[in-house]
Structure formats: C-alpha cells, structure tokens
Amino acid sequence: MTSSNDDRNAFLSIKEDDIPQRLDRWLKRLMPNVSMVFLHKLIRTGAIRTNGKCVPVGYALCNGDNIRIPQRIYSKSICDKIPDVPRKLNHKDLMYIRNMVIYQDDHFLALNKPPAIAVQEGTKTRKCIDNMLVGLQRENEDRPRLVHRLDRDTSGVLLLARTRKSAAIIGKDFSDRKIMKIYWAAVEGIVTSDFFMMNSIIRANSNQDNQASTFCYRVACNYDNGISWVALYPVTGRKHQIRIHMSQYGHPVLFDCQYGNKKSYPMLGNNNTGIMNLHSRSILFNSLDKNKIAIQAPLHKHMINTWDLCGWQPNDFKEKDFLRCYYDVCIDRPTEE
C-alpha cells in the first residue's frame, strides 16, 4: 500500500500484498478504531471511493486500485491507532519465538509450538504466539499471519503465512479440506481397532451449536500398562475435535483434564507431568507454486518422556501407511493412469 494526500482526502494505492481482500475488511484493518457500521456508511454514500467510483462494501480489491478516504477520517484514525501488540520483544521472548521455527520460505513459516502457551490472547491471557510474531518479521514486510490454531496445551506444527496473499490462499485450502494434518496422542487404555473412522456430532461448549465432525485414527503401538499411541487425522476442523472424539470412544488423551477424568497415572511413575499428550506431528499442503510441502515437528520433552517409558520409537510409525489406509478405507483412491 502506498499513499498520497491533499487537504481534503487521503489517496491509498492497493498493492499485490493487499489482495485478495474485500474493501470493507481492508479499511477495517487500516483503521481498526473506526466501526464497521460507519465504514459501510462512508462507502455507500461515496465518501470513500475506489478509482473515483462508488463501489459495494464487499468489492474485491485489485492490484493498483486507488482508494480515496476523507482526510478528517483517515488522519484521526492513524493518529489514534494504538498497536495491539508490542513492536519490540525482550531478548528472552525473541529467542523463544525464533527457536520455534522449523521451516521457512518466502511464503510460509512453521513453528514447533510448545505446550502451555496460547496461540492467541484471551481475557486472562496476554502472552501468546500471536503477540510474538513481530519477532519473526522480516525487514520491509508485514509480520507473519496465523492461518490456523492449536489448543493451548497442544504442541506441534503451527503454520504461518508471510503475506496476505499466501494467507488467503492457504486459508481457502484449509476451508476446502485440501490440507492434511496428522496428530499424535498418548491415550488411556488399549485401543483395539487398528484403523477407525468416526463420524459424530460434537459441541465444545454450551454456547456452541452442534457440529458434524469426522476424524480417523490408526493405532501405532500399545503399552501393556494401559496406554496407546494413536495417530489421528481430523477430516473436519472442529474445536477440540480430537479430544472430544477420543473421550467419546472411551480413550481420552492423557492429562486432558477437560474431557478426561485423571490427573495422574501410576504407570507413568515420575513422568506424571500433567501436560496433555497431544501433538500436531505433521502437515502436508501445496505451496503457491503447487509443490507439495511436508513439515514434521519433533516431540516435546513431556511426550518424549511418555514415549521413552513405553519403549516407543517415533520412527516406528510410517505416515505413508496411515495415508494409504485412509485412501483405501475412507475415500476412493484416485485412479492411476
């Protein structure tokens, strides 16, 4: 985005990094302290114009579009704007977020998120991944953008987009279920079905509507003392989906205090960390050049302890076998010519 001004209006030019995006949403990000209702009024009345014309509020911006905004609105908004996140991080937080990076290119980054830190801030949570992303910002670029979420106590792969364009493209791929994420979990009990697909209705809380949810899992290994290692693929992306499904199936994730019923396990001995054993192990997606990218996140210490106790080796599980089962059992395998 570039800008120029006269006494009455500010003129802003749309660049490639600003698209694809709706006009009203672009304006809201530019002027967050101006209400969306007022922005819509300014657009509809022609006070805000695009290429000299009055356009719909949902107009899809194009590279090179010229946006005219009344100077009195634009200047006050820019002067009053207060950053939502600190522009600088202390050295400890800077190293903390940079040490999470396990993949990066010109379009995407991936972090290996530790447990016990939220992805976004909440009512009682200020320290979060989102507020540290300024530490991964490259010179003359925007800070990276979140494109999906992980629960606070879930560790593993967290994908970020470097630009608005890459965020929009990968966001659509998430919506269209073109991205495959595989999770690992240590769960209570001996899971007997080697491969299983579950369809059910779930609701993460009383304020949420019932939602259809689908996921499949494959047992990687069982431990005689009553713990199983399972690999899971959530076909749909519902809140707490894996945790709810496994609890419904009678095998809650270890240390999941919300959907499970135990805070300690005698068979773990000194390894009762109290940290949920759910890890976003890998993600597979198409980059902007259509090449496939596969990213894998190593286990964190709390799960390494469980794996060591049970005698499990991460290399014992082959994701290709899991994907083969998924295609053979759950969907029609693409015809090979």
Residue pairs with C-beta under 8 A, 6 or more apart in sequence:
1 12
1 13
1 14
1 15
1 17
1 18
1 30
2 12
2 13
2 15
3 10
3 11
3 12
3 13
4 10
4 11
5 11
5 71
6 71
7 71
8 70
8 71
9 68
9 69
9 70
9 71
10 68
10 69
10 70
10 71
10 74
10 75
11 66
11 67
11 68
11 69
12 30
12 66
12 67
12 69
13 64
13 65
13 66
13 67
14 26
14 61
14 62
14 63
14 64
14 65
14 66
14 67
15 63
16 63
16 165
17 142
17 163
17 164
17 165
18 26
18 61
18 63
18 164
19 60
19 61
19 62
19 63
19 164
19 165
19 168
20 60
20 61
20 165
20 168
21 60
21 61
21 164
21 168
22 57
22 58
22 59
22 60
22 61
23 43
23 50
23 55
23 56
23 57
23 58
23 59
23 60
23 61
23 67
24 36
24 39
24 40
24 43
24 57
24 58
26 61
27 34
27 39
27 43
27 48
27 67
27 69
28 34
28 36
28 39
30 77
31 39
31 73
31 74
31 77
31 78
31 81
32 81
32 84
33 77
33 80
33 81
33 82
34 73
34 77
39 48
39 57
40 57
41 47
42 48
42 69
42 70
42 73
43 54
43 55
43 56
43 57
44 54
44 57
45 54
46 54
47 70
47 73
48 67
48 68
48 69
48 70
49 55
49 67
49 68
50 59
50 61
50 65
50 66
50 67
50 68
51 65
51 66
52 66
52 68
85 130
85 131
85 133
85 134
86 131
86 134
87 134
88 134
89 97
89 132
89 134
89 135
93 132
93 135
94 135
96 132
97 111
97 129
97 132
97 133
97 135
97 136
98 135
98 136
100 111
100 112
100 113
100 114
100 158
101 109
101 110
101 111
101 136
102 110
102 111
102 112
102 157
102 295
102 297
102 298
103 109
103 110
103 293
103 295
104 110
105 287
106 162
107 161
107 162
107 163
107 166
107 287
107 288
108 159
108 160
108 161
108 162
108 166
108 170
108 287
108 293
109 136
109 144
109 159
109 160
109 162
110 157
110 158
110 159
110 160
110 283
110 295
110 297
111 129
111 157
111 158
111 160
112 155
112 156
112 157
112 158
112 297
112 298
112 300
113 119
113 129
113 150
113 154
113 155
113 156
113 157
113 158
113 280
114 155
114 300
115 152
115 153
115 154
115 155
115 275
115 276
115 300
115 302
116 152
116 153
116 275
117 127
117 128
117 129
117 152
118 125
118 127
118 128
118 129
118 152
119 128
119 129
119 130
119 146
119 149
119 150
119 152
119 158
120 128
120 129
120 130
120 146
120 149
121 127
121 128
121 130
121 131
129 146
129 158
130 146
133 143
133 144
133 145
133 146
133 160
134 143
136 143
136 144
136 160
137 143
137 144
138 162
141 162
141 163
142 162
142 163
142 164
144 160
144 161
144 162
145 160
145 161
145 162
145 163
145 164
145 167
146 158
146 160
147 159
147 160
147 161
147 167
147 170
147 171
147 174
148 158
148 159
148 174
148 237
150 156
150 158
150 280
151 240
151 243
151 276
151 278
153 275
153 276
153 278
154 183
154 276
154 278
154 279
154 280
155 278
155 279
155 280
155 297
155 299
155 300
155 302
155 303
156 183
156 279
156 280
156 281
156 297
157 181
157 280
157 281
157 282
157 283
157 295
157 296
157 297
158 280
159 170
159 283
159 285
159 295
161 167
161 170
166 288
169 288
170 179
170 285
173 179
173 285
173 286
174 237
177 235
177 236
177 237
178 285
178 286
179 283
179 284
179 285
180 233
180 283
180 284
180 285
180 323
181 233
181 234
181 280
181 282
181 283
181 284
182 231
182 232
182 233
182 281
182 282
182 283
182 319
182 322
183 231
183 232
183 233
183 234
183 242
183 278
183 279
183 280
183 281
184 220
184 229
184 230
184 231
184 232
184 278
184 279
184 281
184 299
184 303
184 317
185 229
185 230
185 232
185 242
185 246
185 253
185 254
185 277
185 278
185 279
186 227
186 228
186 229
186 253
186 254
186 277
186 303
186 306
186 307
186 310
187 227
187 228
187 230
187 246
187 251
187 252
187 253
187 254
187 277
188 226
188 227
188 228
188 251
188 252
188 253
188 254
188 260
188 262
188 265
189 226
189 227
189 228
189 250
189 251
190 222
190 226
190 228
191 217
191 219
191 222
191 228
191 230
191 251
193 219
194 218
194 219
195 216
195 217
195 218
195 219
195 325
195 329
196 216
196 217
196 218
197 214
197 215
197 216
197 329
197 330
198 214
198 215
198 216
198 217
198 245
198 248
198 249
199 212
199 213
199 214
200 212
200 213
200 245
200 248
201 210
201 211
201 212
201 213
202 210
202 211
202 213
202 238
202 240
202 241
202 244
202 245
202 248
203 209
203 210
203 211
204 238
204 239
204 240
204 244
208 239
211 236
211 238
212 236
213 234
213 236
213 238
213 241
213 244
213 245
214 234
214 235
214 236
215 232
215 233
215 234
215 235
215 236
215 241
215 242
215 245
216 232
216 233
216 235
216 326
216 329
216 330
217 230
217 231
217 232
217 233
218 230
218 231
218 321
218 322
218 325
219 228
219 229
219 230
220 229
220 230
220 231
220 312
220 316
220 317
221 228
221 229
221 310
221 312
221 316
221 317
222 228
222 229
223 229
223 267
223 309
223 310
223 311
223 312
225 267
226 267
227 254
227 265
227 267
227 306
227 310
228 251
229 307
229 310
229 312
229 317
230 246
230 251
231 281
231 317
231 319
231 322
232 242
232 246
233 322
233 326
234 241
234 242
235 330
238 244
240 258
240 259
242 253
242 278
243 252
243 253
243 256
243 258
243 259
243 278
244 259
246 252
246 253
246 259
247 253
247 256
247 259
247 260
252 259
252 260
252 261
253 259
253 260
253 276
253 277
253 278
254 260
254 265
254 276
254 277
254 306
255 262
255 263
255 273
255 274
255 275
255 276
255 277
256 276
256 278
257 263
257 276
263 274
264 272
264 274
265 272
268 306
268 309
269 309
271 305
271 306
271 309
273 302
273 305
275 302
277 302
277 303
277 306
279 297
279 299
279 300
279 303
280 297
281 296
281 297
281 319
282 294
282 295
282 296
282 297
282 319
283 294
283 295
284 292
284 293
284 294
284 295
285 292
285 293
286 292
286 293
287 293
298 314
299 307
299 314
307 313
307 314
327 333
